Amino acid sequence: MTPARLQTIEEIFYRAVEKEPDEVSAFLDTACKGDELLRRKVESLLTSYQRSGSFIESPAAGITPRIIANGQADLLVGQTFGHYQISKRIGSGGMGEVYLATDVRAGRKAALKLLPMRFTGDAERLKRFQQEAHAVVALNHPNILTVYEIGEDHSTHYIASELIEGDTLRQRLLRGRMEFSEAVDVAIQVASALAAAHEAGIVHRDINPGNIMLRRDGYVKVLDFGIAKLAEQEAPPAMPKDEALLLVETKMGLILGTVPYMSPEQACADPVDKRTDIWSLGAVLYEMVTGHAPFTGDTPVEVMTSLLEKEPPLLKNYNKQTPTELQQVITKALRKDRTERYQSASEMLQALKNLRRQLELKAVPLWLRWIRSPIGLLAVLLVSALALTLPFYRHRNSVTSLPPDKSIAVLPFVDLSPAKDQEYFCDGISEEVLDALAKVDGLRVVGRTSSFSFKGKNTNVSEVGKKLNVANILEGTLRREGNRVRVTAELINARSGFHLWSETYERELQGVFAVQDEITRSIVEALKVKLAVSLPVHELRNTEAYELYLQGLFFSNKSSEADLRRALGFFQGALEKDPTFSRAWTGIAKVW
């Protein structure tokens, strides 16, 4: 069937479903103009559509469904569903209207989604959805929207969930494409949510920018797990593929929001599994970094035909600076044969984390990246070998002894935050780790003054090791957005340049102590240092106090009297927030 013919069928079909039942026959007489084959195609679609439940079925008894169906949802303001009183409408879409509501029992704000009747008329399907939704709630994952309750009132089913302060990814993309690091960070959090859900046997089925919320503190929340299952329809086995596309696109009821992110198996109304979410996340990531959906068309059917038959434009067509590794991740996620995609969200999550690591490395100064590269390392080794062949340039008595294996210098972490205003935080984290390592018996740790003397200098790790006479170097990066912190730490052998250990930690500010402890323990394990006593476990009680403490620490290490006075002010401020914060007392003693 030609695209023009398919578009004609589509146009007539859409107009037909808007007609009253007794008007359809006369309408088809006029619209099809005697083309019997065309009429039979449209009638076939109408029959399949009506058998699976129509958009325009008369709703069940009850004033609320009629209000929603008639587009008068604002009239619900002030009404109560269960123990949720509606304040105002805050969103709408194919999956239902969303309202700001108050939980009169718990005294908290909530988002209340009222599900359309077309998705809740099948009792068995509704029951399966409820079971799946409860399973998702049980996951208690930080990147999955918290659902408070699934209920029914006024003949309408509703979902009450936490109220998210922030924008949908769709709203964010209206402002333009995202930086690579920002897009990958969002994709990692979505993949983490999917991995947890897939592990529990739950497939989302509708990953798209409208179902991804970006909180103001940088956290990502995935919405509407399981709801797409209510709308899902399978085409009759004998229906041709192009007609199946039209039926699926119509029954989903998500023409504007979902079609560009549907997997090929969804477009063909085939059974889906967790790999359909892999495809959709790949399509979302593509749009985040390009500002364009990977598959386009003038109609939903054209979009689905495109995703079934074409490959998306290369990312470099939009941005020549696109990393090859990013293209590889998206290409694999968008394989039309699902057996060629990532086979799990966990696999894609690991690929995204590796990609983020590559992006972070590229943010490190070029000289440092060169030293770590194979060519740079080879150059260092060649120079070292050459030096060994010229012993007459060295006086025998000038040979220094090799540093002990159990020795380390902690260099100040590099600030990768967007505003580059976290120098005090980077220095503070570095110093806290240094102090913790200094308490480990059997490990020689270079003091802060010596280690921090290399701050901002283009000195390779081999040279740092020689000057400080240590065998190992710990360096890292820190990126902070709001209350969310990402710390990447690396332990490097100063002689060989080889990486002994590396890890990336993502936490809210509340969990930063745990990051410091984990880094310390990992280094102790990597260097095979025997602990005489267990390392203490720290707990951060007040994040504001800790921030003030780090700023005090930053200024206390400067020499001027004015800086010391500022440090004292910060330490005192920390104690006002938390009088039990012992580190602040130590800081005061240091500058008093």
Buried (B, 14 or more C-beta within 10 A) or exposed (E): EEBEEBBBBBEBBEBBBEBEEEEBEEBBEEBBEEEEEBBEBBBBBBEBBEEBBBBBEEBEEEEBBBBBBEEEBEEBBEBBBBBBBBBEBEEBBBBBBBBBBBBEEEEEBBBBBBBBBBBBBBEEBBEBBBEBBEBBBEBEBBBBBBBBBBBEBBBBBBBBBBBBEBBBBBEBBEEEBBEBBBBBBBBBBBBBBBBBBBEEEBBBBBBBBBBBBBBEEBBBBBBBBBBBBBBBBBBBEEBEBBBBBBBBBBBBBBBEBBBBBBBBBBBBBBEBEBBBBBBBBBBBBBBBBBBBBBBBBEBBBBBBBBBBEEEBBEBEEBBEEBBEBBBEBBBBBBBBEBEEBBBBBBBBBBBBBEBBBBBBBEEBEEEBEEBBEEEBBEEBEEEEEEEEEEEEEEEEEEEEEEBEBBBBBBBBBBBBBEEEEBBBBBBBBBBBBBBBBBBBEEBBBBEBEBBBBBBEEEBBBBBBBBBBBBBBBBBBBBBBBEBBBBBBBBBBBBBBBEEBBBBBBBBBBBBBBBBBBBBBBBBBEBBEBEBEEEBEEEEBEBBEBBBBBBBBBBBBBEEEEEBBEBBBBBBBBBBEBBEEBEBBBEBBEBBE
